[in-house]
Amino acid sequence: MGIELYPHQIDAIKRMHNRCILCGGVGSGKSRAALTYFVYSCGGKLCINGKGKYKEMTDRRTLYIITTAKKRDTGEWIQESIPFYIAPDIVVDSWNNIKKYVNVYGAFFIFDEQRLIGSGAWVKAFYKIARKNKWILLSATPGDAWIDYVPVFVANGFYKNKTEFLAMHAVFKPYSRYKQIDRYVDIDILEELRDKILVTMPYERNTIRHNIDILCEYDKQKYKMVWRDRWNPYEDEPIRETGALFYLMRRVVNEDDSRIRAVRKILEDNERVIIFYNFNYELEALRAVCSDMDIPYREWNGILHQDIPTSRTWVYLVQYTAGAEGWNCVSTDTVIFFSQNYSYKILEQASGRIDRLNTKYVDLYYYHLKSRAPIDLAINQAIKKKKKFNEASYFRKRTTS
């Protein structure tokens, strides 16, 4: 049995090395490239694209793959590894359980869907594992700011810890109530270090993404009641917390009947559709639409982990946080984003669920349901800048202006 690889994967594998980040877009084939690199780094050989012969690994190591809970549960990595003759020396687990492996020595780790941000428990466990094993990281979006690279920089020995990195490169905002980085210095050094560990895997997609904005209405009076009067129209009581304020603003916007009408229209024109949503009240409304239209539907969220339907017509309801990554679907070309997510990274991951190397579709359609409500406009602006919308920053600007 041979391995089929695209030219962009072969090129990346040649440039990969221990302790690197393999950076490729969603659906670019990072997992197959990573498994190929693992076999070759352990002294093995593979038949690739009909050329060469399989050779057993001379430095065989147990392979640990730390990935999302969904990828672990669906067995995606196990299926992917079958042609590589790695079993039974493979362990696949989720990031939530990374601390279980801090005492492993002499193995090989693939850290999938990069989760190393800050200096919390996952990062501390990663440091312990990195010191005693070979490893690589896989990521579609490795870092928006230099601070995102700190765990990998430290694990590569470039800095002793995060404190040393900040002391050498970060300038903090003066007179700020909270400690915030204003800018970085010695950027040329940081770029040199990043280039040492970052292996990019660009490729020319055969797909064309059509992002279609659907403008929806919202109840302006109810919105003013929430934002200006700080009044909860659902419980008929004052709003006392900032978090509740934003939740209610979004609820007023997302619950508008115009969004449901837009969804119904798209479902009438398409047989198989994935719908991403944020909140439980959105899920309830979407369930009602599917039931009313007599369309079979399945769900992936914090409670239900159902498979994609196999019927001719279906809807797959996916909560952003639970299911924006770690699975793929090549049996549809249509996604609806019922409400906007705060994070550009999450949106990109969600978009990639149907944008795969092996999809039969060329044209992919993404319907973004939005309104001209201030909160929607602000979120949309952050996403356009490839940033994450910050509630605290928005609140300060709006209340002081």
Secondary structure, DSSP 8 states (H G I E B T S, - for coil): --B---HHHHHHHHH--TT-EEE--TTS-HHHHHHHHHHHHTT-B--BTTBS--B--TT---EEEEE-HHHHHHTHHHHHHGGGT-TTSEEEEEGGGGGGGTT--S-EEEE-S----TTSHHHHHHHHHHHHSEEEEEESS--SSGGGGHHHHHHTTSSSSHHHHHHHHEEE-TT-SS--EEEES-HHHHHHHHHHHEEE-----S-EEEEEEEEE---HHHHHHHHTT-EETTTTEE---HHHHHHHHHHHHHT-HHHHHHHHHHHHH-SEEEEEESSHHHHHHHHHHHHHTT--EEEESSS-B-----SSSEEEEEEHHHHSSS----S--EEEESS--SBHHHHHHHHTTT--TT-S-SEEEEEEEEESSHHHHHHHHHHHTT-B--HHHHHHHHHH-
